[in-house]
Amino acid sequence: ANIRGEQDRYAATRPESSRLQGEAVRYLPGGSSRGTAYFEPYPFFAERGEGHDVYDVDGNRYLDFMLNASTYVLGHANPLVVGAVQEQAARGLSHSTPTEAQVRLARMLCERVPSVEKIRFTNSGTEGTLNAMRLARAFTGSHKIAKFEGGYHGNHEYVSVSVNPPLSKLDPRGPTAIPEWPGQPPSILEDVVVLPYNDLEGSERLIRTHNDALACVIMEPVSSNFGYVPAQTEFLQGIRDLTNELRIILIFDEVQSFRLSTGGAQELFGVTPDITTFGKA
């Protein structure tokens, strides 16, 4: 009853968001391209952001703790950022040719991050992890990948395994490859080794078992999908030492953890991977 009362109060002050949600579901699954944005009875529709606040289409103001998945570390509509974007827009937003700004940003990242020697820019973290795994496969000549149970690395096929496994399918004897989506090819599960997070002994046993076919281990130094759990330093160093020994590529997915220091979580922990992926939203 209390929840119903809260929902009624919410709806009473957000009629325009209700109208827009009704229109949105006609054209977008669930009314949004961002599944995490939905909640009952319907999400509010943002009109603008300013500093640490967001205003919806009904005039309600919210203190924004998300800041677009932490991408707006300077707040919404920061004047310096707005000015830089306007200046660039006047020159053209994109060109089918290299630009000096691209080189400056690449140099900045190479100088800041211990593992980075060269950069390939992508449009999303999903593309970043996909290309990193493709690079690891090409370099090693092997095809299997290892990821950690509960780890999220985007939505391409080989990382869409054991991301949010239902309790009924968990194996008490250890992690198993569980498809994230209906209709995923069974062959995907044969090529993904699922490891236990922060369990060096269990992970080492599985990595050594599949060593001959493993191209890479991909992991977040701080695992975002189950509560931003940091890897134990000994665990992280143990995985680094093992992958070095077996000549398996170690990929750090720092799409979210990069903001932990100027050089990312790898600088903070003092553990350097072979490939790093960045970016957010």
Secondary structure by P-SEA (a helix, b strand, c coil): caaaaaaaaaaaacaaaaaaaaaaaacccccccccccccccbbbbbccccccccccccccccccccccccccccccccaaaaaaaaaaaaaccccccccaaaaaaaaaaaaccccccbbbbcccaaaaaaaaaaaaaaaacccbbbbccccccccccccccccccccccccccccccccccccccaaaaaabbbbbcccaaaaaaaaaaacccccbbbbbccccccccccccaaaaaaaaaaaaaabbbbbbccccccccccccccccccccccbbbbbcc
